[in-house]
Amino acid sequence: MTTVKIIRADERHRKDIARLIRVAKIGSLSEDESIKNMWVVKNKRKVVACAGLDFYGPKVAIFTSLVVEKDFRHQGIGSALIEYRTRVARERGASIIAFVTTYYHFNFYKRRGFFTCPRKYLPDNVRNHWMFTTSRYKKCAVMLKYL
């Protein structure tokens, strides 16, 4: 596993985050979208990974935009970002972490303590978040973890 340094994103990282998200084909980052709860991993001067964390109410954390550049995958960077965001969520009082992912990634998350959850069984305080209701993500797996 590669030792990584995770840093809070700021406006200097916006273009790199947008590039990672675009290349991974998981959406886009608009110019007015906040990056205050985004983190990045750099290799020398290049941003090679990013991950976001949104809070939805007082007890729910929503993972967003975990991307590791292709040449840097399988080095523990994604796992480090998951661990980091989980710790931040717990420190902020979250008791649930949820997100959507493509089905070919859900075993990666299962190995890290998450489980798939049909949308209809999501807790009431999670079910109405836009990520779980938008048509764009209807074919994605919903992952959940209780802290």
MARGUFI-25363 format. One record per residue (C-alpha): x, y, z. Coordinates in steps of 0.05 Angstrom, whole numbers. Example, Ala and Ser with C-alpha at 12.3 -4.5 7.8 and 13.67 -1.06 7.14 Angstrom:
BEGIN
((246,-90,156))
((273,-21,143))
This chain:
BEGIN
((0,0,0))
((25,69,-19))
((29,120,37))
((-15,178,16))
((-24,248,41))
((-97,270,39))
((-107,345,37))
((-169,388,38))
((-185,413,-31))
((-186,487,-46))
((-198,528,-108))
((-129,511,-135))
((-153,439,-142))
((-220,453,-176))
((-195,440,-247))
((-161,375,-227))
((-223,351,-189))
((-267,368,-249))
((-219,330,-295))
((-218,268,-251))
((-294,267,-246))
((-303,279,-321))
((-252,225,-342))
((-285,175,-294))
((-352,191,-326))
((-387,198,-259))
((-414,268,-271))
((-387,338,-273))
((-365,393,-226))
((-397,460,-242))
((-360,524,-229))
((-408,545,-174))
((-409,477,-139))
((-376,477,-71))
((-313,438,-59))
((-309,454,15))
((-320,381,33))
((-273,352,-19))
((-204,322,-8))
((-149,306,-57))
((-87,262,-61))
((-27,289,-98))
((32,253,-128))
((86,306,-130))
((47,365,-160))
((-7,326,-195))
((-75,311,-164))
((-87,237,-174))
((-149,225,-132))
((-207,261,-101))
((-266,246,-56))
((-323,286,-27))
((-367,282,34))
((-434,316,42))
((-475,319,105))
((-550,310,100))
((-582,327,166))
((-546,317,232))
((-533,242,227))
((-523,225,154))
((-459,230,112))
((-462,220,37))
((-398,200,1))
((-389,234,-66))
((-341,231,-124))
((-288,181,-103))
((-241,178,-163))
((-170,151,-167))
((-133,163,-232))
((-124,98,-271))
((-48,95,-265))
((-53,102,-189))
((-106,50,-174))
((-92,-13,-132))
((-44,25,-87))
((-90,37,-28))
((-108,108,-46))
((-183,94,-52))
((-183,56,13))
((-146,112,48))
((-197,163,23))
((-254,118,48))
((-222,111,117))
((-209,186,120))
((-280,205,101))
((-309,154,149))
((-268,184,206))
((-290,255,188))
((-363,232,185))
((-358,198,253))
((-324,259,284))
((-380,303,258))
((-432,258,291))
((-457,218,231))
((-486,150,246))
((-499,130,174))
((-456,135,111))
((-490,124,44))
((-474,132,-30))
((-486,102,-98))
((-436,65,-140))
((-435,23,-202))
((-446,-51,-191))
((-376,-70,-212))
((-348,-31,-153))
((-394,-54,-97))
((-349,-113,-76))
((-293,-62,-64))
((-339,-26,-15))
((-366,-90,16))
((-294,-109,35))
((-292,-42,73))
((-355,-55,114))
((-410,-27,70))
((-470,-66,47))
((-518,-59,-11))
((-587,-33,7))
((-649,-29,-37))
((-673,42,-40))
((-740,24,-10))
((-704,1,53))
((-662,62,62))
((-675,98,128))
((-726,154,121))
((-673,206,135))
((-632,182,75))
((-682,160,23))
((-701,230,-1))
((-630,254,-15))
((-623,273,-89))
((-570,220,-100))
((-620,165,-86))
((-678,195,-124))
((-647,221,-189))
((-657,180,-251))
((-583,185,-268))
((-565,137,-211))
((-626,90,-214))
((-583,33,-241))
((-529,43,-189))
((-521,3,-125))
((-537,39,-60))
((-485,26,-7))
((-495,38,67))
((-455,33,131))
((-476,45,202))
((-423,77,246))
